Amino acid sequence: MYDDFVRNRIAELRIQRNVSCREMSLALGQSEGYINSIENGHALPSMSVFFYICDYFNLTPQEFFDGAVERSYQLQKWLDAGKDLSEGQIDSILNFITANK
């Protein structure tokens, strides 16, 4: 059960970010076919590689197993985009959000 979940989650996250199996494998310091072998059910990552996978996707292990990963990814993108906003702009956005709840 968990084996399939891990394989499917890796594939889901990889596809969402438009990354090939080969590209991800090499970025993790593994052989070209490593992620492909995981997704095809021939292997599972070790715990240390699992942590590298989480880092690769900028997720905590909890977020990896959380059903709200896409929301977490979108929130992180929003936060990254907001880093260059002024304090006044941030206040305006917060006022807008709280007024429209």
C-alpha positions in Angstrom: 0.0 0.0 0.0 2.7 2.5 1.0 4.9 1.3 -1.8 2.4 2.4 -4.4 1.7 5.7 -2.6 5.4 6.6 -2.6 5.8 5.7 -6.3 2.7 7.6 -7.3 3.5 10.6 -5.2 7.0 10.9 -6.7 5.5 10.6 -10.2 2.8 13.2 -9.4 5.2 15.7 -8.0 7.7 15.2 -10.8 5.0 15.7 -13.4 3.6 18.8 -11.7 7.0 20.4 -11.9 7.6 19.2 -15.5 10.8 17.3 -14.7 11.8 14.1 -16.5 12.7 10.9 -14.6 16.3 11.2 -16.0 16.7 14.8 -15.0 15.5 14.1 -11.5 17.6 11.0 -11.1 20.8 12.9 -12.1 19.9 15.8 -9.8 19.7 13.4 -6.9 23.1 11.9 -7.8 21.7 8.6 -9.0 21.9 6.7 -12.2 19.8 7.9 -15.2 17.0 5.3 -14.7 16.7 5.5 -10.9 13.4 7.4 -10.7 12.0 5.4 -13.6 12.8 2.2 -11.7 11.0 3.6 -8.6 7.9 4.7 -10.6 7.7 1.4 -12.4 7.8 -0.6 -9.2 11.2 -2.1 -9.4 12.7 -0.2 -6.5 12.0 2.1 -3.6 14.2 4.9 -2.3 16.2 4.4 0.8 15.4 6.7 3.7 18.4 8.9 2.9 17.4 9.2 -0.8 13.8 9.8 0.3 15.0 12.9 2.3 16.9 14.1 -0.8 13.7 13.6 -2.8 11.8 15.8 -0.3 14.5 18.4 -0.5 14.4 18.2 -4.3 10.7 19.1 -4.2 11.2 21.6 -1.4 8.8 19.6 0.9 9.1 18.2 4.4 8.5 14.5 4.7 5.1 15.3 6.3 4.1 17.4 3.3 5.2 14.5 1.0 2.6 12.3 2.7 0.1 15.1 3.2 -2.9 15.2 0.8 -2.5 18.9 0.4 0.8 18.9 -1.4 -0.4 20.9 -4.3 -1.8 23.6 -2.0 1.5 23.7 -0.2 3.4 24.0 -3.4 1.1 26.9 -4.5 1.4 28.6 -1.2 5.2 28.4 -1.4 5.1 29.9 -4.9 2.9 32.7 -3.6 5.2 33.4 -0.6 8.2 33.4 -3.0 6.5 35.9 -5.2 5.7 38.1 -2.3 9.2 38.5 -1.1 9.7 41.6 -3.2 6.5 43.4 -2.1 6.7 46.4 0.1 5.1 46.5 3.5 2.3 48.6 2.2 1.6 46.2 -0.7 1.5 43.3 1.8 -0.9 45.2 4.0 -3.1 45.9 1.0 -3.2 42.2 0.1 -3.9 41.1 3.7 -6.8 43.7 3.9 -8.2 42.4 0.7 -8.0 38.8 1.8 -9.6 39.4 5.2 -12.3 41.6 3.8 -13.3 38.9 1.3 -13.6 35.9 3.6 
